[in-house]
């Protein structure tokens, strides 16, 4: 995050007594203590994580998370300093440069702490536990870098985020040096209190996963309440929710599209359209190369935090696809395609899977790759095109970001065309010419770093986005991209025992056991790939992953799923994710895919588990709807009505292809889709939806059913297209 949360000291008196004297004593005592080698990298050099490798040459004697570090802490009776971040995290880089590269600070850390570095994207289990600990200790939100102090038995007793090297933010945030002195003093002189705090926090964390039995009936009131809450927190001027810093909240936008449809609410639809347009025209969207940054520093979507994350672009691409299905506004298709184009060009491995992130910084400066001066633009483009670019993108001599310009659009294509005295077509041609000239010039700059680890869950999100785009837009290349990524993940991230790994390098070397979100996100993606290709193996594999998910992650005595499997490494708490974070809740996506499979395969057991989980999360949906977007999306599917659509015909036949395209263009998120070619023999027995549904009059035939009660079949492509004719809004 751009800024870490302000840290509230829970046991402040213990940390502030005689700190100044203790600070001087501590640092003087280790003045001659150095890193074991001034030239050799530390233990992180052998790790595969880019984030860990970024710290491999720190003088801090870092350990990766594992038995060696934990044994060292117990052997020497030292607290653990746990530092959690990720490769694209700007403030992680700042704290590294200020503190972890500082010899004096490293000397204190090495002498009095066991220092453990964790990549939150590889170990979301640890990140979740200790971020919850921070929120318990501070009663405030979190961020990264996450800085937590643990006892040797892993109980957290103090937590914060970014700490500066000096007192620049005092008294709200102590310097890191002062904090280390206070922690050391508390550890050596007030151990009983430290232990008590750790025990209390751990007990609280262990109780956080308890969900109610869910006896209260589910009702549509939960959805209408969510709509009212989202209305209240909407920014009516700039779109989005809340104030600065402003995150995209793609899940809430997708939820609003469903609520607008369910309640025939034009205001809700306007909220979505307004937000999507403001985001896409702001600096948060890369106006040249496509793709969205993590969030906007300001409320206007102008100044982004420049890192680009795979999951954001997957979720936002899907939101724009769905907005296009509702409105058929070509602007939404354009933004979705430019976003997917960015991923295809810059975030796809040679094997077809997707990389994780692109850094905010290049050459040590945040955003340097993306910004322009007016003089640069005019030099590259010449007089006419230079004037055009300056006016379209709001470029000024003084700039809008640290003396430079973030490119943004204040107006739509239509408005700009009128403003410049051009036709819309002429404006777009001129804008395309400008981009063609600027993109290769920008490409010669030093690129931001790219984290090339391949994460199962995040790949699931992006596979879904490409599959849905391919189906909605009729783009076979997008479908091919989705299938290539799915095939790579199944080949390299799934073991011979059917279990998933969390992470792999581009060469296919996998590591770490998969988490709930890995199973749920990938299974859900495979259902989408099946509906885009009708290749049965993807549906079968989705079902196999769902079986593992239910067997190893489901709570046997209550609703919901645990974040880690029943055979996972023992940690201080086995948690359930209650809310959406930067990615959807694993529980919410688990419910989503179980409901989809229940309808496709007539799996009553899947439906029952999904319903039980929805009931368990009823309170969360009622009290915190803005943090439960995906669960509410699942609830909308649960209430339905769900259309069960069977397409009978040869997929290679033109009429059949047109019928399938008509179904996919239509916005109906609460549907499942299967197809069968009668020429291949009887319908597959494991898809009841296809049972006893013949092709009529030797033409493509589409059956639209609800609860396995079907309407009159639609015979021929024209009949299908009429039935699914778009209702533009």
C-alpha positions in Angstrom: 0.0 0.0 0.0 1.1 3.6 -0.5 0.7 4.3 3.1 0.7 1.9 6.0 -1.9 2.2 8.7 -1.2 4.3 11.6 -0.1 2.1 14.5 -1.9 2.3 17.8 0.3 0.9 20.6 -1.8 -1.5 22.7 0.7 -1.7 25.5 2.3 1.7 25.0 3.6 2.2 28.6 5.8 -0.9 28.2 7.3 0.4 25.1 8.0 4.0 26.0 9.6 3.8 29.4 13.3 4.8 29.2 13.3 4.2 25.5 15.8 7.0 24.7 18.4 5.6 27.1 17.7 2.1 26.0 18.0 3.1 22.3 21.5 4.5 22.8 22.6 1.6 24.9 21.2 -0.9 22.4 22.8 0.6 19.3 26.1 1.2 21.1 26.2 -2.4 22.2 26.0 -3.7 18.6 28.1 -1.1 16.9 30.7 -3.6 16.0 28.2 -6.4 15.2 28.0 -6.9 11.4 26.2 -9.2 9.0 27.9 -12.6 8.9 29.5 -11.5 5.6 29.7 -8.1 4.1 29.8 -9.5 0.6 27.9 -12.8 0.6 24.1 -12.7 0.1 21.9 -13.9 3.0 19.7 -17.0 3.2 17.1 -15.4 0.9 19.3 -15.8 -2.2 18.2 -19.4 -2.6 14.5 -18.6 -2.6 12.3 -18.5 -5.7 10.2 -15.6 -4.6 11.2 -12.3 -6.3 10.2 -10.4 -3.2 12.5 -12.5 -1.0 15.3 -12.2 -3.6 15.0 -8.4 -3.5 16.2 -8.7 0.1 19.0 -11.2 -0.5 21.8 -8.6 -0.3 20.5 -6.9 2.8 22.9 -6.9 5.8 19.9 -8.2 7.8 20.4 -11.9 8.5 17.0 -12.9 7.0 15.5 -16.3 7.3 12.7 -17.5 5.1 9.7 -18.9 7.0 10.5 -22.4 8.1 11.8 -24.7 10.8 15.3 -23.3 10.9 14.1 -19.8 11.8 11.7 -21.1 14.4 14.3 -23.3 16.0 16.8 -20.4 16.1 14.2 -18.2 18.0 13.6 -20.9 20.6 17.3 -21.8 21.0 18.4 -18.2 21.6 15.1 -17.1 23.3 14.7 -14.2 20.9 11.5 -12.6 19.5 10.9 -13.0 15.8 10.7 -10.0 13.6 8.3 -11.0 10.9 8.3 -8.7 7.8 5.6 -9.5 5.2 5.3 -7.8 1.8 5.3 -8.3 -1.9 7.5 -7.5 -4.8 5.5 -4.6 -6.3 4.9 -2.9 -2.9 6.4 0.6 -3.1 6.6 1.2 0.7 8.2 -2.2 1.1 11.0 -1.0 -1.1 11.2 2.3 0.9 11.5 0.5 4.2 14.1 -1.8 2.8 16.2 1.1 1.6 15.8 3.1 4.7 16.2 0.4 7.4 17.1 -3.1 6.0 20.0 -1.8 4.0 21.2 0.2 7.0 24.2 -1.5 8.7 23.4 -0.1 12.2 19.8 -1.2 12.1 20.7 -4.6 10.7 23.2 -5.0 13.5 20.5 -4.5 16.1 18.1 -6.9 14.3 20.8 -9.6 13.9 21.9 -9.3 17.5 18.5 -9.3 19.2 15.9 -10.8 16.9 15.4 -13.6 14.5 14.4 -11.9 11.3 11.9 -13.7 8.9 10.9 -12.4 5.5 7.6 -13.6 3.9 6.1 -13.1 0.5 2.4 -12.5 1.2 1.4 -13.7 -2.2 3.1 -17.1 -1.6 1.9 -17.4 2.0 -1.5 -15.7 2.3 -2.1 -18.0 5.2 0.5 -16.3 7.3 -0.4 -12.8 5.9 -4.0 -13.4 6.9 -3.3 -14.5 10.5 -0.8 -11.7 11.2 -2.8 -9.0 9.4 -5.7 -10.0 11.6 -3.3 -9.7 14.6 -2.4 -6.2 13.5 -6.0 -5.2 13.4 -6.7 -6.8 16.8 -3.7 -5.0 18.3 -4.3 -1.6 16.7 -8.1 -1.6 16.1 -7.2 -0.1 12.7 -6.7 -1.2 9.1 -3.6 -2.7 7.8 -1.2 -2.5 4.9 2.2 -3.6 3.7 4.9 -3.9 4.6 3.4 -5.7 7.6 5.8 -5.6 10.6 5.0 -8.1 13.4 6.9 -9.1 16.5 6.3 -12.7 17.6 7.3 -14.8 20.6 9.3 -18.0 19.6 6.0 -19.9 19.7 4.7 -17.6 17.0 2.2 -15.6 19.1 2.1 -11.9 18.0 2.5 -9.3 20.6 3.2 -6.1 18.6 2.3 -5.1 15.0 2.5 -2.2 12.6 3.2 -1.5 9.0 5.8 0.9 7.6 8.2 2.5 10.1 10.5 5.4 9.1 14.2 5.4 10.1 13.8 8.6 12.1 11.1 10.5 14.0 9.6 12.3 11.0 6.1 11.0 11.8 6.2 11.2 15.5 4.3 10.8 17.7 1.8 8.8 15.6 4.5 6.5 14.3 7.8 5.9 16.0 11.1 5.4 14.2 12.1 1.9 13.4 15.2 2.3 15.5 13.2 3.5 18.5 10.6 0.7 18.0 13.3 -2.0 18.1 14.7 -0.6 21.3 11.3 -0.5 22.9 10.5 -4.1 21.8 13.9 -5.3 23.1 13.3 -3.6 26.4 9.8 -5.1 26.8 11.2 -8.5 25.9 13.9 -8.4 28.4 12.2 -6.6 31.3 8.5 -7.1 30.9 8.2 -10.6 29.5 5.1 -11.5 31.5 3.2 -8.7 29.9 4.4 -9.5 26.4 3.4 -13.1 26.9 -0.1 -12.1 28.2 -0.7 -9.8 25.2 0.4 -12.6 22.8 -1.9 -15.1 24.5 -4.9 -12.8 24.4 -4.3 -12.0 20.7 -4.0 -15.6 19.8 -7.1 -16.6 21.6 -9.0 -13.9 19.7 -7.6 -15.0 16.4 -8.6 -18.6 17.1 -12.2 -17.5 17.8 -12.5 -15.4 14.6 -13.4 -18.3 12.4 -16.5 -19.3 14.4 -19.6 -18.8 12.4 -23.2 -19.0 13.5 -25.2 -22.1 12.7 -27.1 -20.0 10.2 -30.7 -20.8 11.4 -32.0 -17.4 10.2 -33.5 -17.8 6.7 -31.8 -16.1 3.8 -33.8 -13.4 2.2 -33.8 -11.0 -0.7 -33.6 -8.2 1.9 -29.9 -8.9 2.2 -29.5 -7.8 -1.5 -31.7 -4.7 -1.2 -29.9 -3.7 2.0 -26.6 -4.0 0.1 -27.9 -1.8 -2.6 -28.9 0.9 -0.1 -25.5 0.7 1.6 -23.6 1.0 -1.7 -25.8 4.0 -2.7 -24.8 5.7 0.6 -21.1 5.3 0.2 -20.9 6.1 -3.5 -18.9 9.1 -4.6 -21.5 10.9 -6.8 -19.0 13.2 -8.4 -16.0 10.9 -9.2 -17.6 7.5 -8.9 -16.3 4.6 -6.8 -16.8 4.2 -3.1 -15.4 6.3 -0.3 -12.7 8.9 -0.5 -8.9 8.8 -1.1 -7.1 6.5 -1.4 -9.7 5.0 -3.7 -9.7 1.4 -4.7 -11.7 0.0 -7.7 -14.0 -2.4 -5.8 -14.7 -4.5 -8.9 -16.7 -7.0 -7.0 -19.1 -4.3 -5.7 -19.5 -3.0 -9.3 -20.3 -6.5 -10.5 -22.8 -6.9 -7.6 -24.5 -3.6 -8.6 -25.0 -4.9 -12.2 -26.9 -7.8 -10.7 -28.9 -5.7 -8.3 -29.8 -3.3 -11.1 -31.1 -6.2 -13.1 -32.9 -7.9 -10.2 -34.6 -4.8 -9.0 -34.8 -3.0 -12.3 -32.9 -0.1 -10.7 -31.5 2.4 -13.2 -29.8 4.3 -10.4 -27.7 1.3 -9.6 -26.8 0.9 -13.3 -25.8 4.6 -13.5 -23.5 4.1 -10.4 -21.7 1.4 -12.3 -21.4 3.2 -15.6 -20.3 6.4 -13.9 -17.6 4.6 -12.0 -16.3 2.5 -14.9 -16.1 5.6 -17.1 -14.3 7.7 -14.5 -11.8 5.0 -13.7 -11.0 4.2 -17.4 -10.4 7.9 -18.2 -8.3 8.6 -15.2 -4.6 8.0 -14.6 -5.3 4.8 -12.9 -5.8 3.3 -16.3 -2.7 3.2 -18.5 -3.8 5.4 -21.4 -1.1 4.1 -23.6 -0.5 0.4 -22.7 -3.7 -0.6 -21.1 -4.2 -2.2 -17.7 -5.2 -0.8 -14.4 -3.0 0.3 -11.5 -3.7 -1.0 -8.0 -5.5 2.1 -6.7 -5.8 5.9 -6.9 -4.1 8.1 -4.4 -6.7 10.8 -4.9 -10.5 10.7 -5.2 -10.5 11.6 -8.9 -8.7 8.5 -10.2 -5.9 10.7 -11.4 -2.8 9.8 -9.5 -2.4 6.0 -9.3 -0.3 3.8 -7.1 1.5 2.6 -10.3 1.9 -1.1 -9.5 -0.2 -3.3 -11.7 -1.6 -6.5 -10.2 -2.9 -9.5 -12.1 -6.0 -9.9 -9.9 -7.1 -6.3 -10.3 -6.9 -6.5 -14.0 -8.7 -9.8 -14.1 -11.6 -8.5 -11.9 -11.9 -5.2 -13.7 -11.8 -6.8 -17.1 -14.7 -9.0 -16.1 -16.6 -5.9 -14.8 -16.2 -4.1 -18.1 -17.2 -7.3 -20.0 -20.4 -7.5 -18.0 -21.1 -3.8 -18.4 -20.8 -4.3 -22.1 -23.2 -7.2 -22.0 -25.7 -5.0 -20.2 -25.3 -1.8 -22.3 -23.5 -2.8 -25.5 -21.5 0.4 -25.1 -18.4 -0.2 -27.2 -16.3 1.9 -24.7 -16.6 -0.9 -22.2 -15.5 -3.5 -24.7 -12.6 -1.3 -25.7 -11.4 -1.0 -22.1 -11.8 -4.7 -21.4 -9.8 -5.5 -24.6 -7.1 -3.0 -23.8 -6.8 -4.5 -20.3 -6.6 -8.1 -21.6 -4.1 -6.9 -24.3 -1.8 -5.5 -21.6 -1.9 -8.9 -19.9 -1.4 -10.8 -23.1 1.5 -8.7 -24.1 3.3 -8.1 -20.8 2.1 -10.5 -18.2 1.9 -13.9 -20.0 4.6 -16.5 -19.6 6.0 -18.4 -22.6 4.0 -21.4 -21.6 0.7 -19.5 -21.4 0.2 -18.9 -17.7 0.1 -15.4 -16.2 2.7 -13.6 -14.1 1.7 -11.9 -10.9 2.6 -8.2 -10.9 4.4 -5.3 -12.3 6.2 -2.9 -10.0 5.4 0.7 -9.4 9.0 1.8 -9.5 11.7 2.0 -12.2 15.1 3.6 -11.8 14.3 4.1 -8.2 11.3 6.4 -8.9 7.7 5.6 -8.6 5.8 5.9 -11.8 8.8 7.1 -13.9 8.0 4.7 -16.7 4.5 6.1 -17.2 4.8 9.9 -16.9 5.6 12.5 -19.6 6.7 16.1 -19.9 5.0 18.3 -22.4 8.3 18.8 -24.2 8.8 15.1 -24.6 5.4 14.7 -26.2 5.9 17.5 -28.6 9.4 16.3 -29.5 8.1 12.8 -30.4 4.8 13.8 -32.0 5.6 17.1 -33.8 3.4 20.2 -33.8 0.0 18.9 -34.9 -0.1 15.6 -33.1 1.7 17.2 -30.1 -1.0 19.8 -29.7 -3.6 17.1 -30.1 -2.1 14.9 -27.3 -1.6 17.8 -25.0 -5.2 18.8 -25.2 -6.7 15.3 -25.1 -4.6 14.1 -22.1 -4.6 17.3 -20.1 -0.8 17.9 -20.3 0.6 21.1 -18.9 4.2 22.5 -18.6 4.1 22.1 -14.8 2.6 18.6 -14.8 0.1 17.0 -12.5 2.5 14.6 -10.7 5.9 15.7 -9.3 6.6 18.0 -12.3 5.5 15.4 -14.9 2.2 14.5 -16.4 0.1 11.4 -15.8 -2.0 11.0 -19.0 -5.7 11.1 -18.4 -9.0 11.8 -20.2 -11.2 14.6 -19.0 -13.8 13.9 -21.7 -15.2 11.1 -23.8 -14.3 10.5 -27.4 -17.5 12.2 -28.5 -16.9 15.2 -26.3 -13.2 15.5 -27.4 -14.1 15.2 -31.0 -16.6 18.0 -30.8 -14.2 20.1 -28.7 -11.5 19.7 -31.4 -13.8 20.0 -34.4 -13.3 16.5 -35.6 -15.6 13.6 -36.4 -15.7 10.8 -33.8 -14.1 8.5 -36.4 -11.5 11.1 -37.2 -10.7 11.7 -33.6 -10.2 8.0 -32.9 -7.9 7.6 -35.9 -5.8 10.5 -34.7 -5.6 9.2 -31.2 -4.5 5.7 -32.5 -1.8 7.4 -34.5 -0.5 9.2 -31.4 -0.4 6.0 -29.4 1.4 4.2 -32.3 4.1 6.8 -32.1 4.4 7.0 -28.3 4.3 3.3 -27.3 7.6 2.3 -28.9 9.3 5.4 -27.4 8.0 4.5 -23.9 9.1 0.9 -24.5 12.7 2.1 -24.7 12.6 3.3 -21.1 13.7 1.1 -18.2 10.7 -1.1 -17.5 9.3 -1.6 -14.0 10.2 -4.9 -12.5 7.9 -7.8 -13.1 7.2 -10.6 -10.6 7.1 -13.7 -12.7 5.8 -16.2 -10.2 2.7 -17.9 -11.3 0.0 -18.2 -8.6 -2.8 -20.7 -9.0 -5.6 -18.5 -7.6 -4.7 -15.4 -9.5 -4.4 -17.4 -12.7 -7.9 -18.7 -12.1 -9.2 -15.1 -12.0 -7.5 -14.2 -15.3 -8.5 -17.5 -17.0 -12.1 -16.6 -16.1 -11.7 -13.1 -17.6 -10.3 -14.4 -20.9 -12.8 -17.2 -21.2 -15.7 -14.8 -20.5 -14.3 -12.2 -22.9 -13.9 -14.7 -25.6 -17.4 -16.0 -25.2 -19.1 -12.6 -24.9 -17.1 -10.9 -27.7 -16.9 -13.9 -30.0 -13.1 -13.8 -29.9 -11.5 -17.2 -30.4 -8.1 -15.9 -29.5 -9.2 -15.0 -26.0 -10.7 -18.5 -25.6 -7.4 -20.0 -26.8 -5.5 -17.8 -24.2 -7.8 -19.1 -21.4 -7.4 -22.7 -22.4 -3.6 -22.4 -22.8 -3.3 -21.0 -19.3 -5.7 -23.6 -17.8 -3.8 -26.4 -19.4 -0.5 -25.0 -18.1 -1.9 -24.7 -14.6 -3.3 -28.3 -14.6 0.0 -29.6 -16.0 2.3 -27.8 -13.6 0.3 -26.7 -10.5 -1.6 -29.9 -9.9 0.2 -33.0 -8.5 -0.4 -36.6 -9.4 -2.5 -36.9 -6.3 -4.9 -34.3 -7.6 -3.9 -31.7 -5.1 -2.9 -28.2 -6.1 0.2 -26.2 -5.5 0.1 -22.5 -4.7 2.9 -21.2 -6.8 5.3 -22.0 -9.6 8.1 -20.4 -11.5 7.8 -19.9 -15.3 9.7 -23.2 -15.9 6.9 -25.1 -14.1 8.7 -25.7 -10.8 5.9 -25.7 -8.3 6.0 -25.2 -4.5 3.8 -24.8 -1.5 0.4 -26.5 -0.9 -2.6 -24.9 -2.4 -5.1 -22.8 -0.3 -8.8 -22.7 -0.5 -8.7 -19.8 -2.9 -6.5 -21.8 -5.3 -9.1 -24.6 -5.5 -12.1 -22.3 -5.6 -10.8 -19.8 -8.1 -9.3 -22.4 -10.5 -12.4 -24.6 -10.3 -14.7 -21.7 -11.1 -12.4 -20.7 -14.0 -12.6 -24.2 -15.4 -16.4 -24.0 -15.4 -16.1 -20.8 -17.4 -13.6 -22.4 -19.8 -16.1 -25.3 -20.2 -18.9 -22.9 -21.0 -16.7 -21.2 -23.6 -15.4 -24.4 -25.2 -17.7 -27.2 -24.2 -14.7 -29.4 -23.7 -15.7 -31.9 -21.1 -12.3 -32.3 -19.4 -12.6 -28.8 -18.0 -15.9 -29.6 -16.3 -14.6 -32.9 -15.0 -11.5 -31.3 -13.6 -13.5 -28.5 -12.0 -15.6 -31.2 -10.2 -12.5 -33.1 -9.1 -11.1 -29.9 -7.5 -14.5 -29.2 -5.9 -14.3 -32.7 -4.3 -10.9 -32.0 -2.9 -12.1 -28.6 -1.6 -15.0 -30.1 0.2 -13.0 -33.0 1.6 -10.0 -31.1 2.9 -11.2 -27.5 3.5 -14.8 -27.7 4.6 -15.6 -27.2 8.3 -17.0 -30.7 9.3 -18.9 -29.2 12.2 -20.1 -25.9 10.9 -20.6 -23.7 7.9 -17.9 -22.5 5.6 -14.4 -23.5 4.5 -11.0 -23.1 6.2 -8.3 -21.1 4.4 -5.9 -24.0 4.7 -6.4 -27.8 4.3 -6.8 -30.2 7.1 -3.2 -31.5 6.5 -1.6 -28.1 6.3 1.4 -26.9 8.4 0.1 -26.2 12.0 -0.2 -22.5 12.7 -1.5 -20.6 15.7 -5.0 -20.4 14.1 -6.9 -22.1 11.3 -8.8 -19.2 9.8 -11.8 -18.7 7.5 -11.8 -15.6 5.3 -14.9 -13.7 6.2 -14.6 -10.7 3.9 -13.3 -9.9 0.4 -9.9 -8.4 0.4 -7.9 -7.4 -2.7 -9.3 -10.7 -4.1 -12.6 -12.3 -3.5 -13.2 -14.3 -0.4 -12.2 -17.9 -0.9 -15.4 -19.0 0.9 -17.5 -16.8 -1.5 -16.0 -18.2 -4.6 -16.3 -21.7 -3.2 -20.0 -21.1 -2.8 -20.2 -19.7 -6.3 -18.6 -22.7 -8.0 -20.5 -25.2 -5.9 -23.8 -23.5 -6.9 -22.7 -23.5 -10.6 -21.8 -27.2 -10.4 -24.9 -28.1 -8.5 -27.1 -26.7 -11.3 -25.0 -28.2 -14.1 -24.6 -31.6 -12.6 -27.6 -31.8 -10.3 -25.4 -32.2 -7.2 -27.7 -31.7 -4.3 -24.8 -32.2 -1.9 -22.9 -29.2 -3.4 -26.1 -27.1 -3.2 -26.5 -28.0 0.5 -23.0 -27.1 1.4 -23.3 -23.8 -0.5 -26.5 -23.0 1.2 -25.1 -23.8 4.7 -22.2 -21.5 4.0 -24.4 -18.7 2.8 -26.4 -19.0 6.0 -23.2 -18.9 8.1 -22.2 -15.7 6.4 -25.6 -14.0 6.7 -24.5 -11.6 9.4 -21.5 -10.6 7.4 -23.6 -9.9 4.4 -26.1 -7.9 6.5 -23.6 -5.9 8.5 -20.8 -5.4 6.0 -22.2 -5.7 2.5 -19.4 -3.5 1.0 -16.9 -6.1 2.2 -18.9 -9.1 1.0 -19.4 -8.4 -2.7 -18.6 -11.9 -3.9 -20.8 -13.6 -1.3 -23.7 -11.4 -2.2 -23.1 -12.2 -5.9 -23.3 -15.9 -4.9 -26.5 -15.1 -2.9 -28.0 -13.5 -6.0 -27.2 -16.7 -7.9 -28.7 -18.8 -5.1 -32.0 -16.9 -5.3 -32.0 -17.1 -9.1 -34.0 -17.9 -11.0 -31.1 -19.7 -12.6 -31.5 -20.5 -16.3 -30.3 -23.9 -17.2 -29.5 -23.8 -20.9 -28.9 -26.8 -23.1 -27.7 -26.2 -26.7 -28.1 -29.3 -28.9 -26.3 -29.2 -32.2 -22.9 -29.4 -33.9 -20.7 -26.7 -32.5 -18.9 -26.5 -35.8 -22.1 -25.7 -37.6 -22.6 -22.0 -38.4 -26.1 -21.8 -37.0 -25.1 -23.6 -33.8 -22.2 -21.2 -33.5 -24.5 -18.2 -33.9 -26.9 -19.6 -31.3 -24.1 -20.0 -28.8 -22.8 -16.5 -29.5 -26.3 -15.1 -28.9 -26.5 -16.7 -25.5 -23.0 -15.5 -24.5 -23.7 -11.9 -25.6 -26.7 -11.7 -23.3 -26.1 -10.6 -19.7 -27.4 -13.3 -17.5 -25.0 -14.1 -14.7 -27.4 -16.5 -13.2 -27.2 -19.3 -15.7 -25.4 -22.4 -16.5 -24.7 -23.7 -20.0 -24.0 -27.1 -21.6 -24.0 -28.4 -25.1 -24.2 -31.7 -26.9 -23.7 -32.8 -30.5 -26.1 -35.7 -31.2 -23.9 -36.9 -33.9 -21.3 -38.0 -31.3 -23.8 -40.4 -29.6 -25.9 -40.2 -26.4 -25.6 -37.2 -24.1 -23.1 -37.6 -21.3 -24.7 -39.2 -18.3 -22.9 -36.9 -15.8 -24.7 -33.8 -17.1 -28.4 -34.3 -16.4 -29.2 -31.0 -18.1 -28.5 -32.6 -21.5 -30.7 -35.7 -20.8 -33.5 -36.5 -23.3 -33.1 -33.2 -25.2 -33.0 -34.0 -29.0 -32.2 -31.7 -31.8 -35.5 -30.8 -33.6 -36.0 -30.5 -37.4 -32.3 -31.2 -37.9 -31.5 -27.7 -36.6 -29.7 -26.3 -33.6 -32.1 -26.5 -30.7 -31.8 -24.6 -27.4 -33.7 -25.6 -24.2 -34.1 -22.9 -21.6 -35.0 -24.5 -18.2 -35.4 -23.5 -14.6 -35.2 -26.2 -11.9 -35.2 -28.7 -14.8 -38.6 -27.5 -16.0 -38.1 -26.4 -19.6 -39.8 -23.9 -21.8 -40.7 -24.6 -25.4 -37.5 -25.4 -27.3 -36.0 -22.7 -29.5 -35.3 -24.2 -33.0 -32.8 -22.6 -35.3 -30.4 -19.8 -34.8 -32.9 -17.0 -35.7 -35.2 -18.2 -32.9 -32.4 -18.2 -30.4 -31.2 -14.8 -31.4 -34.7 -13.4 -31.1 -35.1 -14.9 -27.7 -31.8 -13.6 -26.4 -32.1 -10.2 -28.1 -30.3 -7.6 -26.1 -32.3 -5.2 -24.1 -29.9 -2.2 -24.2 -30.0 0.2 -21.3 
